Amino acid sequence: MSEPMPRSAKGRRPAFFEDKALDAMVTMVLELTTELWVTKERMAALEAVLGEAAPDLAARIEAWEPEGEARAALDAKRAEYLQTILRTLESEFTPRAEIQKAQDEFGDATIAEADA
């Protein structure tokens, strides 16, 4: 039986530029790009499979509005997602309280925009 993969990489973080901040931004953009592509690919597969059974799926997805527990679950997932994207900056350049404040402000602005 094989051993599980480690959850974190060992060794030094790869460096592409002399400026640590620029390296952190490159890492953050690459992680965001990876996460977004996975989401886009899975969404395309899901829409294709479900579209065969429900031809009006795209319109129903556009009209869907999460409420109650669904809204809370999405809000929690969004916070986790932002934490993943911002972890490089958090660990090397920004105190945790500032990251949390930025996430809270982003969440508040997103909710206000959705309610408008």
N, C-alpha and C positions, 0 to 999 in steps of 0.2 A: 504494500500500500504506500502511496506517495505522501509526503508531508505537505501540509498546506503552504501556499505561497505566503511570504511575509507581507505584513500590511504596510510597511514603510521600507524605502530603499536604503541600503547602507552605503556609506561613502559620502563624498562631497557632492554638493549640488553642482550640476554643470554650469560653467561660466562661459558666456559668449562675448561679453563686453567688459571693459575695465570698471565701469560704473555699476555697482550692485543694484541700484535702483532700476536701471535700464534692464538688467538681467531679470529682475523680479517682474517687471512689466511684460517682458517677452514670455516668461514662464506663465504669467497670468493669462495673457492672450492665447497662448497655445492650449492651456487647459480649458479655457472658455470655448475655443474653437472645437476642441475634441468633444466636449460635452454637447455643444450645439449640433455637431454633425451626427452624433449618436442619436440624439432626439429627432432630428430631421429624418434620418434613415428609418428609425422605428415608426415614426408617424406615417411615413410614406407606405411602409409595409402594412400597418394597421388600416389605413384608409383604403388601400387596395383590396385587402382581404374582406373587410367589412362592406366595402362599396359594391362587391359582387352580390351581397345579400340585401343591401339597403342603398339603392341608387341615389337617394336624396341625402346621403350621409354628410356631405360637405356643408350643405345648408343647415342641417341640424347641429353640426359642430359649431358653426358660426353663431347660431342663435342660443347656444347653451350658456347659462349663467349659474355658477356654483353658489350654493347657499348653505348656511348652517355648518354642519360638520365637514362638508366637502370644501367650503371656503376656508375653514380653520386648517384642514389638512394641507391644502395648497399653500396657505400662508407659511406653515411650518416647513414645508418642502422648499419654498422660496428662500427662507432664512438659511436653511442648510446649504442650499445651492450657492448663495452669496458667500457664506463662510468658506466653502470650498474654493471659490474663485479668488477670494481675498486672502487666503491663508498665507501666501508668500509675503505679502505686505504686512500682514498682522505679525508674523513671526520675526521679521527683521527690521521693520521701519515704523510701525505704528502701535502705540499702546492699545490694548484690547478695548478699553472704554471708547476710544475714538472709532474703532471699527464698529462696535455695537451701535454707537450713536448714528453712524452713517447708514447702517442697515435699518435702524428704526426709522430714520428720516425717509429713506427710500421706500420702505413699506408704507409709511403714512402717505407719502406722495402718490404711490401707486393706487392705494385704496381711494384716496380723494379723487384721483383722476377717473377711476372706474365708476365712482358714484356720480361724477359730473355729467 
